[in-house]
Amino acid sequence: MARAEARTPLSLLLLPLLLLLLRVGPALGAVPDGELEAVATASAAEDGGAAEGASPTGVVALGAGDGAGDGAGAGEGAWRCPAVSRPPVVACGCDLPHTLRCAGGGRGALRAVGAALRGLPPSAAVSLLDCTLVGVSALPDEPLLPGVALHGLVVSSGELQRVGARAFAGLAAPLQALGLPNNLLEEAPAAALWPLRAALDRLDLSRNRLRALDAAAFKGLRNLTFLDLSENSLSHIAPDTFVAVPALQTLRLRGNKLTVAVVSALQGLQLLRDLDLSDNKMVGPLGPTTLPPLPALHVLQLAHNQLSSVKRGALRDLYALASLALHHNQIDVLEDHAFRELRNLVSLNLAHNRIVAVSGASLAHLELLTQLDLAHNFLRALTADLTVPLRSLRELRLDDNDISMVASDAIPPDLRLRRFTLADNPLNCDCSLAEFAAWLANSSQLPEADRSTAICATPPSLENGLLIQVPPYDLLCGEEEINLAPPEGPLSIQGASSEVSASKATLYSFQYDGLQVFLSWNVDASAIPYTCNSLIVYEEMGVHEVPVESIPLQCNSSQVPEPTTLTVSLESADLQQGHNYRYCVLLLESGEIESDEVSLDWGCSDMIRLELTPRHSIHNSNNTSQIVAISYNTTQTGTLSVSVQLWSQFSSRVYCMFTLTVYASDIPIAVERLNCSYPKVTFHELPKGPYRVCATMGDVPLTGSQEHCVWVQGDTNSNTLGGLTIALAATFAAFISLLGLYIASKRLFKQPKLLPTHQCFLAAPIDVQQHSRYVKLQATTRL
């Protein structure tokens, strides 16, 4: 019975035929209007549960007078469910008028049903017979229902592998609909279909194991208008397979393994109106010849494939197309004039793709389009390019994109949207959104749920606020924002006041090396003490600025030697060279130590073009004087940890680089380029020492007087002898020797005059915790 449950929707494809028969079939008796309405209602209910696998196939043996056709007020001519059950061979029941569903075991079940149906009076005639057979792997090569008058037949066993050539021969009336779903057929039963060629209108072979179709698969079925081949394993279809079915209007090929090469070669199908190619193996761009000429096609489904783009003039021979579904593909580009041949298109679904932008020329020819779905893409802005060409648009879905900006002219005055959704987008609610916010608030034709999908992500004071509820005077830009006092929000502290102060951070240095952006800020002394909040990056797009990065920062002014200087770096993977960006740093000023008041300090740069900083501006002309000492530690063979001590005034520079080189027998075996803000590195898997470790300022190794080197002799534990520290040790040893000689030969030598120590050496580096002014970014958050 489980097999039968998955098969329920089969009778739905026969419903149009059934309704037609109920209206015009005099042999079936008159059908009251109320009963016909009940058929449509029951069918709709069944259709709603079909997708979930629900089925009313629970069968109960019903006698005459019971069933769907026997109700209060039924006239003498009302249809009654026939009593054809023969327990335990077969059990039957009716859930729709003129429809009989039976379940039984073995071939005897069909024979028993056929014998019962042949003797029915016209008032009890059955139009559709739906049989579930248990344990049947083949239908014999002999008539199964001789002398039975049916218009629709569905046979499913879950195990059926072969159908005899004469299985459907001998029927008393031409069969118009045949369903063989949920079986194990590996090829189309062409021989069994041949006797039905004169009248067969609908054929369902879905959920079988079909792998290929040859030219003779549907030979002779010239009146076939509906063909369902979904959920098979089709990877090959002969180009002329559908030439044999010239009247075909609906073709279901969902859930197979068809490629573009196979589909584009198909012939015939001149009257086809509905084509479903979803969930196949169609890979690459959607171009002008991806599908064959289909002049009558109205509905096309290409969802759940691997299409990568839409080329100029795509689907050029489908000029009658009204509905196109391309959702759940990998489309990232819509070329200009991509849909120029589809001027009759009314519905376009591009959801769940990778589209970053839509130019005005991409959709320029779709003047009749009323429904557009671009949800779950990567759009960054809503502009007039998208909406102005679509004069008839009534439904626009943009949920789950990266939209932070809506242009002031994005919604033309003559655009009459009835549905518009913008959920899960990082809207930047500044003054540039004022016109859009006004339109949204006054769009009474939109449902309230749609208008409430526009939610602010920035600035922090408006985070998670509904745009339609934000007063116009709170949509501020630039300098206006400094006077904004946020209500409950990320900067609010319970029981304490919060305010936004004037700019207290000024960018004084900017460097870019191709991988990272280095920013150095002067922080006003009045802002101390402070903690870092975030770094926000805005990209210039026309006359607008769109936030593209929001990075949390972790720093505390009480833990850095020079709190008036703040240095941060930003990974540039999401930034584009040659584009203009503005960088804003946000600091939280805590005020008095025992106070709970917190205010927001900020600073923004000018708009800066992202370009590589020339190397000559990075190097220092007097490099060696900046290196104090080199410390090292070899805890195990092949592992060397090195730390370089720099003058403090140099280590606070924004873009300070130095290079460490490890030599063995004067051959460089390891090179590491480091930022001065973190002058430590550990080398692994080195060959056996001794080593010479040299440091040079800049990002390339230098030689000669510009090198600062120390020797590492074999495996040494916790050695911290820098270049000048070695000189101290040598001087101290010489002093001890001289002192011994003085005691032994007091009369022979004069007491030596020792030079002041500061003329001979600098003190060895003290092992103290270094509080760098460079803040390492640990994570980024894409808006």
C-alpha positions in Angstrom: 0.0 0.0 0.0 3.0 2.3 0.5 3.5 2.2 -3.3 0.0 3.3 -3.9 0.3 6.3 -1.6 3.1 7.8 -3.6 1.1 7.5 -6.7 -2.0 9.5 -5.8 -1.4 12.5 -8.1 -1.8 10.3 -11.1 -5.5 10.6 -11.1 -5.1 14.4 -11.0 -3.8 14.5 -14.6 -7.0 12.7 -15.6 -9.2 15.2 -13.9 -9.7 17.5 -16.9 -10.8 14.5 -18.9 -13.1 13.4 -16.1 -14.7 16.8 -15.8 -15.2 16.8 -19.6 -16.8 13.4 -19.5 -19.1 14.4 -16.6 -20.3 17.4 -18.7 -20.8 15.7 -22.1 -21.0 12.0 -21.5 -24.7 11.1 -21.9 -23.9 7.4 -21.5 -22.8 8.2 -17.9 -26.1 9.8 -17.0 -26.8 13.4 -16.0 -24.6 14.9 -13.3 -26.1 17.6 -11.1 -24.2 20.9 -10.9 -23.7 20.4 -7.2 -22.1 17.1 -7.7 -19.7 18.5 -10.4 -18.7 21.2 -8.0 -18.0 18.5 -5.4 -15.7 16.8 -7.9 -13.7 20.0 -8.4 -13.5 20.6 -4.7 -12.4 17.1 -3.9 -9.8 17.3 -6.7 -8.4 20.5 -5.4 -8.1 19.0 -1.9 -6.3 16.0 -3.3 -4.0 18.2 -5.3 -2.9 20.0 -2.2 -1.8 16.8 -0.5 -0.3 15.2 -3.5 3.0 16.9 -3.2 3.4 15.6 0.3 2.7 12.1 -0.7 -0.7 12.0 0.9 -3.3 9.7 -0.7 -6.9 8.9 -0.2 -6.2 5.4 -1.4 -7.2 3.8 1.8 -9.7 1.4 0.3 -12.9 0.2 1.8 -15.3 -2.2 0.1 -18.4 -0.1 -0.7 -21.7 -1.5 -1.9 -24.2 0.1 -4.2 -25.8 3.1 -2.5 -22.7 4.0 -0.7 -19.8 6.3 -2.0 -19.2 9.7 -3.3 -22.2 9.8 -5.5 -24.8 8.9 -2.9 -25.8 11.9 -0.8 -28.8 13.8 0.4 -30.8 15.3 -2.3 -29.4 13.1 -5.0 -31.8 12.4 -7.8 -32.8 9.1 -9.3 -30.0 9.5 -12.0 -27.2 10.2 -9.5 -24.1 8.1 -9.9 -23.5 5.4 -7.3 -20.3 3.7 -6.5 -20.5 0.1 -7.9 -20.1 -2.9 -5.6 -17.2 -4.7 -7.3 -15.1 -5.8 -4.3 -14.1 -9.5 -4.2 -12.3 -9.9 -0.9 -9.6 -11.1 -0.4 -8.6 -10.8 -4.1 -9.4 -7.1 -4.5 -11.0 -4.3 -2.5 -12.4 -1.2 -4.2 -13.8 2.2 -3.2 -14.8 5.6 -4.5 -13.6 9.0 -3.4 -14.7 10.9 -6.6 -17.8 10.4 -8.8 -17.2 8.0 -11.7 -13.8 7.1 -10.2 -13.0 3.6 -8.8 -9.9 2.9 -6.9 -8.9 -0.8 -6.3 -6.1 -2.6 -4.6 -5.4 -6.3 -4.8 -2.8 -9.0 -5.2 -1.7 -10.7 -8.4 -3.2 -10.7 -11.9 -6.5 -12.0 -10.6 -7.3 -8.6 -9.2 -7.7 -7.0 -12.6 -9.7 -9.9 -13.9 -12.1 -9.7 -10.9 -12.5 -6.0 -11.4 -13.1 -6.4 -15.2 -15.7 -9.1 -14.6 -17.6 -6.8 -12.2 -17.4 -3.7 -14.4 -18.7 -5.5 -17.5 -22.1 -6.0 -15.9 -22.7 -2.5 -14.5 -25.7 -0.5 -15.6 -25.1 2.9 -17.3 -26.0 4.7 -14.1 -23.0 3.1 -12.3 -20.5 3.2 -15.2 -16.9 4.0 -14.2 -14.9 6.5 -16.2 -11.5 6.2 -14.4 -10.1 3.0 -12.9 -7.1 3.4 -10.6 -5.5 0.0 -9.7 -2.7 -0.8 -7.3 -1.4 -4.3 -7.8 0.8 -6.1 -5.3 3.5 -8.5 -6.3 3.0 -8.0 -10.1 6.2 -7.5 -12.2 4.7 -8.0 -15.6 1.3 -7.6 -17.4 0.6 -10.6 -19.6 0.4 -10.4 -23.4 -3.4 -10.8 -23.3 -6.3 -8.4 -22.7 -6.7 -7.5 -19.1 -10.1 -5.8 -19.2 -11.9 -7.1 -22.3 -15.3 -5.6 -23.0 -14.9 -2.9 -20.3 -15.7 0.7 -21.2 -13.1 3.1 -19.6 -11.8 6.5 -20.5 -8.9 6.5 -18.0 -6.8 3.7 -16.5 -4.0 3.8 -14.0 -2.0 0.7 -13.1 0.8 0.7 -10.6 2.5 -2.1 -8.6 5.9 -0.6 -7.7 7.4 -3.7 -9.3 6.1 -3.7 -12.8 9.0 -4.2 -15.3 7.2 -5.3 -18.5 3.9 -4.7 -20.2 2.6 -7.2 -22.8 1.7 -6.0 -26.3 -2.0 -6.8 -25.9 -2.5 -5.9 -22.3 -4.8 -2.9 -23.1 -6.5 -4.4 -26.1 -10.2 -5.3 -26.3 -11.6 -2.4 -24.4 -15.2 -1.6 -25.2 -14.4 2.2 -25.5 -11.3 4.1 -26.7 -9.0 4.7 -23.8 -8.1 8.4 -23.6 -5.7 8.5 -20.6 -3.2 5.9 -19.4 -1.0 6.0 -16.3 1.9 3.6 -15.5 3.7 5.6 -12.8 5.8 4.3 -9.9 6.9 1.2 -11.6 10.3 -0.3 -12.7 9.9 0.1 -16.5 13.2 0.5 -18.2 11.8 1.3 -21.7 8.6 2.8 -23.1 6.0 0.1 -23.7 5.6 1.0 -27.4 4.0 -2.2 -28.4 1.3 -2.0 -25.6 0.6 1.6 -26.6 0.0 0.8 -30.3 -3.6 -0.5 -29.8 -4.5 2.8 -28.1 -3.0 5.1 -30.8 -6.4 6.3 -32.1 -7.7 8.1 -29.0 -4.9 8.2 -26.4 -4.7 11.8 -25.2 -2.7 11.6 -21.9 0.2 9.3 -20.9 2.0 9.2 -17.6 5.3 7.2 -17.3 6.8 9.1 -14.4 8.9 7.6 -11.6 10.1 4.6 -13.6 13.6 3.7 -14.7 13.6 4.9 -18.3 17.2 5.6 -19.5 16.7 6.3 -23.2 14.0 6.9 -25.7 14.3 5.9 -29.4 12.4 7.3 -32.3 9.7 4.5 -32.1 8.9 5.0 -28.4 5.6 6.8 -29.0 5.0 5.8 -32.6 1.4 6.3 -33.8 0.3 8.4 -30.9 -0.7 11.4 -33.1 -3.4 12.6 -30.7 -1.3 12.6 -27.5 -1.3 16.1 -25.9 0.1 15.3 -22.4 3.2 13.3 -21.6 4.8 12.9 -18.2 8.3 11.4 -18.1 9.4 13.0 -14.8 11.7 11.3 -12.3 13.3 8.8 -14.5 17.0 8.3 -15.5 16.8 9.6 -19.1 20.1 10.7 -20.4 19.4 10.2 -24.1 16.4 11.1 -26.3 16.6 10.5 -30.0 16.2 13.8 -31.9 13.1 12.6 -33.7 11.4 10.9 -30.7 8.7 13.6 -30.4 8.1 13.9 -34.1 5.6 11.0 -33.7 3.5 13.1 -31.3 2.8 16.2 -33.3 -0.2 17.3 -31.1 1.8 17.3 -27.8 1.2 20.4 -25.7 2.6 19.5 -22.3 5.9 17.6 -21.7 7.3 16.9 -18.3 11.0 15.9 -18.2 11.8 17.0 -14.6 14.3 15.0 -12.6 16.3 13.3 -15.4 19.9 13.5 -16.6 19.4 15.4 -19.8 22.2 17.7 -21.1 22.0 20.8 -23.3 23.3 18.8 -26.2 20.4 16.4 -26.0 17.7 19.0 -25.4 18.9 21.4 -28.2 18.7 18.6 -30.8 15.0 17.7 -30.2 12.7 18.0 -33.2 9.0 18.4 -33.7 7.1 19.9 -30.7 5.6 22.7 -32.8 2.5 22.8 -30.7 4.2 22.4 -27.3 2.9 25.0 -24.7 4.4 23.7 -21.4 7.9 22.2 -21.0 9.5 21.2 -17.6 13.2 20.5 -17.8 13.9 21.2 -14.1 16.5 19.2 -12.2 18.5 17.9 -15.1 22.2 18.2 -16.1 22.1 21.3 -18.2 25.4 23.1 -17.7 26.8 26.3 -19.0 25.3 29.5 -20.4 21.7 29.8 -21.5 22.1 30.9 -25.1 20.0 31.5 -28.3 20.2 27.8 -29.3 20.1 26.1 -25.9 16.6 24.9 -26.8 15.2 24.0 -30.2 12.6 26.2 -31.9 9.4 26.0 -29.9 7.1 28.6 -31.5 4.0 27.8 -29.3 5.8 27.4 -25.9 4.2 29.5 -23.1 5.7 28.0 -20.0 9.3 26.9 -19.5 10.9 25.6 -16.3 14.7 25.3 -16.2 15.2 25.4 -12.4 17.7 23.3 -10.4 20.2 23.0 -13.2 23.8 24.4 -13.5 23.2 27.3 -16.0 26.0 29.9 -15.5 24.8 33.0 -17.4 22.1 34.3 -19.8 23.6 35.3 -23.1 22.5 38.0 -25.5 19.4 36.9 -27.3 18.8 33.8 -25.2 16.0 31.5 -26.3 15.5 33.5 -29.4 13.1 31.0 -31.0 10.7 31.0 -28.0 9.0 34.3 -28.9 5.6 33.2 -27.4 7.1 32.4 -24.0 5.1 33.9 -21.1 6.7 32.3 -18.0 10.3 31.4 -17.5 11.7 29.7 -14.3 15.5 29.9 -13.9 15.7 29.7 -10.1 18.3 27.5 -8.3 21.0 27.7 -11.0 24.5 29.3 -10.9 23.7 32.4 -13.0 26.0 35.3 -12.2 25.7 37.4 -15.4 22.7 38.7 -17.4 24.2 40.1 -20.6 22.8 43.2 -22.2 19.7 42.4 -24.3 19.6 38.9 -22.8 15.8 38.6 -23.1 15.3 40.8 -26.2 13.5 37.9 -28.1 11.1 37.2 -25.2 8.9 40.3 -25.5 5.8 38.4 -24.4 7.3 37.3 -21.1 5.0 37.9 -18.1 6.8 36.0 -15.3 10.6 35.6 -14.7 12.1 33.8 -11.7 15.8 34.3 -11.2 15.9 33.5 -7.5 18.7 31.5 -5.8 21.4 32.5 -8.3 24.7 34.5 -8.1 23.6 37.8 -9.7 25.5 40.8 -8.5 24.0 43.5 -10.8 21.4 43.9 -13.4 21.9 46.5 -16.1 19.1 48.5 -17.7 19.8 46.8 -21.1 19.5 43.3 -19.6 15.7 43.6 -19.1 15.0 46.4 -21.5 12.7 44.5 -23.8 10.4 43.0 -21.1 7.6 45.6 -21.3 4.9 43.0 -20.4 6.7 41.5 -17.4 4.5 41.6 -14.3 6.4 39.2 -12.0 10.1 39.3 -11.3 11.8 37.3 -8.5 15.5 38.1 -7.8 15.5 36.9 -4.2 18.6 35.1 -2.8 21.2 36.7 -5.1 24.0 39.2 -4.4 22.6 42.5 -5.6 24.2 45.4 -3.8 21.8 48.2 -4.8 18.3 48.8 -6.2 18.5 51.3 -9.0 16.4 52.6 -11.9 18.3 50.3 -14.3 16.3 47.4 -12.8 12.8 48.9 -12.6 12.4 51.6 -15.3 12.3 49.2 -18.3 9.6 47.1 -16.6 6.6 49.3 -17.2 4.1 46.5 -16.4 5.8 45.2 -13.2 3.4 44.4 -10.4 5.4 42.0 -8.2 9.1 42.4 -7.3 10.9 40.1 -4.8 14.4 41.1 -3.7 14.8 39.2 -0.4 18.2 38.0 0.9 20.5 40.1 -1.3 23.3 42.5 -0.3 21.2 45.6 -1.0 22.3 48.5 1.2 21.3 51.4 -1.0 18.1 52.2 -2.9 18.5 55.0 -5.4 16.1 58.0 -5.2 14.8 57.2 -8.7 14.6 53.4 -8.2 10.8 53.4 -8.0 9.4 55.4 -11.0 6.1 57.3 -10.3 4.2 55.2 -12.9 5.3 51.9 -11.4 2.2 50.2 -9.7 3.7 47.5 -7.6 1.2 45.2 -5.7 3.9 43.0 -4.1 7.4 44.2 -3.1 9.7 42.4 -0.6 13.1 43.4 0.6 13.7 41.2 3.7 17.2 40.2 4.8 19.1 43.1 3.2 21.7 45.3 5.0 19.9 48.6 4.3 22.0 51.7 5.1 19.3 54.1 6.4 20.8 57.5 5.6 19.5 60.5 3.8 19.9 58.7 0.4 16.9 56.5 1.4 14.6 59.4 2.2 12.6 59.2 -1.1 12.4 55.5 -1.0 11.3 55.5 2.6 8.6 58.1 1.8 7.3 56.0 -1.2 7.3 52.8 1.0 5.4 54.5 3.8 2.7 55.9 1.4 2.3 52.7 -0.7 -1.1 51.7 0.5 -1.5 49.2 -2.3 1.3 47.1 -0.8 0.4 44.6 2.0 1.6 45.7 5.4 3.8 42.5 5.6 5.6 43.6 2.5 6.3 47.2 3.6 7.7 45.8 6.9 10.4 43.8 5.1 12.7 46.8 4.7 14.8 46.8 7.9 17.8 49.1 8.7 21.2 47.5 9.3 23.1 50.8 9.7 23.8 53.3 11.2 24.0 51.6 14.6 21.3 54.0 16.0 18.7 52.6 13.6 19.8 49.0 13.5 16.9 46.5 13.2 14.4 49.4 12.8 11.6 49.2 10.3 12.3 51.8 7.6 8.6 52.8 7.4 8.8 53.7 11.1 12.0 55.9 10.9 11.1 59.6 11.0 12.5 61.5 7.9 14.7 63.7 10.2 16.6 60.6 11.4 17.8 59.7 7.9 21.0 61.6 8.1 24.2 61.8 6.0 27.8 62.7 6.7 28.3 65.5 9.3 24.7 65.5 10.2 25.1 62.2 11.9 27.3 63.5 14.7 24.3 65.0 16.5 22.3 61.8 16.5 21.5 60.5 19.9 20.6 56.8 19.5 17.8 55.3 21.5 18.0 51.8 22.8 20.6 50.2 20.5 24.1 48.7 20.4 25.7 51.8 22.1 23.0 52.2 24.8 23.8 51.1 28.3 21.1 50.5 30.8 20.9 53.1 33.5 23.4 55.4 31.7 23.3 58.1 29.2 24.8 57.7 25.7 25.7 60.3 23.1 27.5 60.7 19.8 30.4 63.2 20.0 32.1 65.1 17.3 35.0 63.6 15.3 37.9 62.8 17.5 40.0 60.5 15.2 41.9 61.8 12.2 43.5 59.5 9.5 47.1 60.7 9.0 48.6 57.8 7.0 47.3 55.2 4.5 49.3 52.4 2.9 48.2 49.5 0.6 50.5 46.6 -0.4 48.1 44.6 -2.5 47.0 42.3 0.3 46.2 44.7 3.2 45.2 48.3 3.9 47.1 49.9 6.7 45.5 52.8 8.5 46.9 55.1 11.2 44.7 57.5 13.2 45.5 60.4 15.5 43.1 60.1 18.4 42.2 63.3 20.3 43.5 63.2 23.9 40.0 64.2 25.1 38.7 60.8 23.9 41.0 58.9 26.3 40.2 56.4 27.8 38.5 54.6 25.0 37.9 51.1 23.5 37.6 50.2 19.9 34.2 49.4 18.4 34.4 48.8 14.7 35.8 49.9 11.3 33.3 50.6 8.6 34.3 50.9 4.9 32.1 52.8 2.4 32.4 52.4 -1.4 31.6 55.3 -3.7 28.9 54.3 -6.2 27.9 57.3 -8.3 26.6 60.0 -6.0 26.1 57.5 -3.2 28.3 55.8 -0.6 27.5 52.1 0.2 28.8 50.3 3.2 30.7 47.2 2.1 32.6 46.2 5.2 31.9 46.3 8.9 34.8 44.9 11.0 34.7 44.6 14.8 37.8 46.0 16.5 39.3 44.9 19.8 41.6 47.5 21.6 41.8 49.4 24.8 43.7 52.7 25.2 44.9 51.7 28.7 46.9 48.9 27.2 48.9 50.8 24.5 52.0 53.0 25.1 50.7 55.8 22.9 46.9 55.9 23.1 46.8 59.0 20.8 47.9 56.8 17.9 45.8 53.9 16.7 46.9 51.7 13.8 44.7 49.0 12.2 44.9 46.8 9.1 42.2 45.6 6.8 42.3 42.5 4.6 41.6 43.8 1.1 40.1 40.6 -0.4 36.6 42.2 -0.7 37.9 45.5 -1.9 38.6 46.3 -5.6 41.7 48.1 -6.7 41.0 51.4 -8.5 37.7 51.9 -6.6 37.1 54.8 -4.1 36.5 54.0 -0.4 36.0 55.9 2.8 37.2 54.4 6.1 35.5 55.3 9.4 36.6 54.1 12.9 34.2 54.0 15.8 35.5 54.3 19.4 33.6 54.1 22.7 34.7 56.7 25.2 34.1 55.6 28.7 34.6 59.0 30.5 35.5 58.9 34.2 36.6 55.6 35.6 33.7 55.3 38.0 31.1 56.7 35.5 28.7 54.6 33.5 28.4 57.1 30.7 29.5 56.0 27.3 29.8 58.2 24.2 30.6 57.3 20.6 33.8 58.9 19.1 34.4 58.6 15.5 36.6 59.6 12.6 36.3 59.2 8.8 38.8 59.6 6.1 38.2 61.4 2.8 37.3 59.2 -0.2 40.5 57.4 -1.0 41.3 55.6 -4.3 42.6 52.1 -3.6 46.0 51.9 -5.3 49.3 50.3 -4.4 51.7 52.4 -2.3 55.1 52.8 -4.1 57.9 50.8 -2.6 60.2 53.8 -2.2 57.7 55.4 0.2 57.8 52.3 2.4 61.5 51.9 2.9 63.4 54.2 5.3 66.7 55.8 4.2 68.4 55.0 7.5 67.1 51.5 8.0 69.8 49.9 10.2 69.5 52.5 13.0 65.9 51.4 13.6 66.8 47.8 14.7 67.9 47.5 18.4 68.5 43.8 18.7 67.6 40.3 17.6 66.6 37.6 20.1 66.3 34.0 19.3 65.4 30.6 20.8 65.9 27.1 19.5 63.8 24.7 21.6 64.3 21.7 19.3 66.3 20.7 16.2 65.1 22.5 13.1 62.9 25.1 14.9 64.1 28.6 15.4 62.0 31.4 17.0 63.2 35.0 16.3 62.1 38.3 17.8 63.3 41.7 16.6 63.4 44.7 18.9 62.7 48.1 17.2 62.9 51.6 18.4 59.5 52.5 19.8 59.0 55.6 17.6 59.5 53.5 14.5 57.3 50.6 15.5 54.3 53.0 15.7 54.6 53.9 12.0 51.7 52.8 9.9 53.4 50.8 7.2 56.7 49.5 8.6 58.1 46.4 7.1 61.3 44.4 7.7 62.7 41.2 6.3 64.3 38.3 8.3 66.7 36.0 6.5 68.2 32.8 7.9 71.5 31.7 6.4 73.3 28.3 6.7 76.8 28.3 5.3 76.1 31.7 3.7 73.1 30.2 1.8 69.6 31.7 2.6 67.4 28.9 3.8 64.4 30.9 5.0 63.0 34.4 4.4 60.1 36.0 6.2 58.6 39.5 5.5 57.0 41.0 8.7 55.1 44.0 9.8 56.9 46.0 12.5 53.8 45.8 14.7 54.4 42.1 15.3 58.1 41.5 14.9 58.2 37.8 15.8 58.3 34.6 13.7 59.1 30.9 14.2 60.9 28.9 11.5 60.3 25.2 11.2 62.1 22.3 9.5 65.4 24.0 9.2 68.6 22.0 8.4 71.1 21.6 11.1 72.9 24.8 12.3 74.8 27.0 12.9 72.7 29.8 11.4 73.2 33.5 10.7 70.0 35.5 11.2 69.9 38.9 9.5 67.2 41.6 9.7 66.9 44.5 7.2 64.3 47.2 7.1 62.0 47.1 4.1 60.2 44.2 2.3 63.3 42.8 0.4 66.5 41.4 1.9 69.5 43.8 1.8 73.2 43.2 2.3 76.2 45.0 3.6 75.9 47.8 6.2 72.1 47.7 6.0 72.0 44.2 7.5 71.8 43.5 11.3 72.9 39.9 12.0 73.5 37.5 14.8 75.0 34.0 14.9 73.1 31.0 16.3 75.4 28.2 17.3 73.5 24.8 17.2 70.6 24.1 19.6 70.4 26.8 22.2 67.7 27.2 24.7 66.4 30.7 25.4 69.3 32.6 23.9 68.8 36.4 23.9 72.1 37.7 22.8 71.5 40.4 20.3 74.2 42.0 18.2 75.1 44.6 20.8 74.4 42.2 23.7 77.3 40.0 22.4 79.5 43.0 22.5 78.6 43.5 26.2 79.5 39.8 27.0 82.9 40.2 25.2 83.6 43.4 27.0 82.7 41.9 30.4 85.0 38.9 29.7 87.8 41.2 28.8 87.2 43.1 32.0 87.5 40.0 34.1 90.7 39.0 32.4 92.2 42.4 33.0 91.1 42.4 36.6 92.9 39.0 37.2 96.0 40.3 35.6 95.8 43.4 37.8 95.7 41.3 41.0 98.5 39.0 39.9 100.7 41.7 38.4 99.9 44.8 40.4 103.2 46.4 39.8 103.4 45.6 36.1 100.1 47.1 35.0 98.2 50.3 35.6 94.6 50.2 36.5 92.7 50.3 33.2 90.4 53.2 32.5 87.0 51.8 31.7 84.8 53.5 29.2 81.3 54.4 30.2 79.1 51.5 29.4 76.7 53.6 27.3 79.5 54.1 24.8 80.0 50.4 24.3 76.6 48.8 24.3 72.9 49.2 24.6 71.1 47.3 27.4 69.9 43.8 26.5 66.2 43.7 25.6 64.0 43.3 28.7 61.3 40.6 28.4 58.2 42.7 28.9 54.8 42.4 27.3 54.6 44.4 24.1 51.4 46.3 23.6 51.3 47.0 19.9 49.3 49.8 18.4 48.5 47.6 15.5 45.2 45.9 15.9 44.9 42.5 14.2 41.5 42.0 12.6 40.2 38.6 13.7 37.0 38.5 11.7 35.0 40.4 9.0 31.3 40.7 8.7 29.9 41.0 5.2 26.9 43.4 5.2 
